[in-house]
Every structure is written in C-alpha cells, then in structure tokens.
Amino acid sequence: MERFRESAAVRSPDAGAPISQPALPDSPVDFALWNPKRIAAYKSSLSAKTDLPIAILRIPKINLEVPVFNDTDDLTLNRGVGRILGTAKIGEAGNLGIAGHRDGFFRGLKDVSRDDVVELIQPGRTDEYTIEAIKIVSPDDVSVLAPTSANTLTLVTCFPFYYIGNAPQRYIVTASYHDFSGPDRHQQNLEFQRNKIKTKENHNEVN
C-alpha cells in the first residue's frame, strides 16, 4: 500500500479539505471476516482518532458501511478507510482513490462483482457508483489511480486477502459514477408521487 500512497502524493500534495462532514455510521462493525489483530487495532483507534469522516462508503451487497477519512496513514486505516492523497477530492470530478486494509474493512471486497452498487454518502447527498472492473496488479502499477475525465471511484486493498505477511499484490475495484440522490431528487420524487395521487383521484371522479 505504501507505493500507492507515495506515487499518488507526488502527483498532487494537496490533501484536500471536506466541504462538510457527515456523522459516523450508525451500523455496528461486523468483525466476522476480520483478523483478530486488526480488530484490536480498530478498537484502539476509536479513542485515538476522533475527527469526523469526509464521507461514508457503503456497499449494500456485502453489508459494508465505513467512514472515509482524508489520508491513508496507519491510524486512519485502522479506524476506517482513507482517500488516497493525490487522487480526486470528495465531490469533485476525476478518479477518487480509497484504500482500506484487506484484513479489516476491505476484506469483504473479495465478494463483490461487476454491476454491484457502491455508495458514497455526504450530508444531503448520496453518490451512486456501479462496479465496472476488478483486477489484480503489482504494487508498482499505480496507473489505476491515474486521473480520469469521468467520475470514477477506485477501491484499493492488498492481495491475496488471507496472505500471511506483506501481501505481494493489490486488489483493485473500479466503479463508474451512476447517479445521485439528494434534496432535489427527493423533492422530485415527492412531486411525482403527488401527481400520481392527483391523477388517480381525477380518474376516480370521472368514473
């Protein structure tokens, strides 16, 4: 993971800053797939890292809901997952890279597949992505984090998932921006439902 951090940071030293900060996830953490040492590291991080995340990452298929912080230092990745510095900022166009530990929050990535939905949640807005590709690369191949013209979400973790020692490869999940929901979309849905009700009432009156 270190090679990914260094290469991305060279392209852009700007760490970015959250426009607004969401609350931490409400769902309890599911430790079923976690390594015991990672569980201990996570519990220790709760008192050491108290800042709010810049977003919440959610993958419904694997029941993952995890806070996203800015940076990929050890404490951050014990507490949640981290935006890889040098990649697109939350809410901006481009390739947003997010890293997580293979024996913690991102172990469930082994069970995702193409067309699965990935959500990035911010206050008042949820961006929806669809997984397009999954591949395994060497730690030197940082092309997966290259800037893109289209909104892209790239999830990075070490591979193999159950490797003992320093994992020799990287597991890459690439998702493309699909849609968003927010106050405007919610209002549109309300208007649509109201119009349906009015149409039904008018039809009943005629009959």
Secondary structure, 3 states (H helix, E strand, C coil): CHHHHHHHHHHCCCCCCCCCCCCCCCCCCCCCCCCHHHHHHHHHHHHHCCCCCCEEEEEHHHCEEEEEEECCCHHHHHHCEEECCCCCCCCCCCEEEEECCCCCHHHHHHHCCCCCEEEEEECCEEEEEEEEEEEEECCCCCHHHCCCCCCEEEEEEEECCCCCCCCCEEEEEEEEEEEEECHHHHHHHHHHHHHHHHHHHHHHHHC
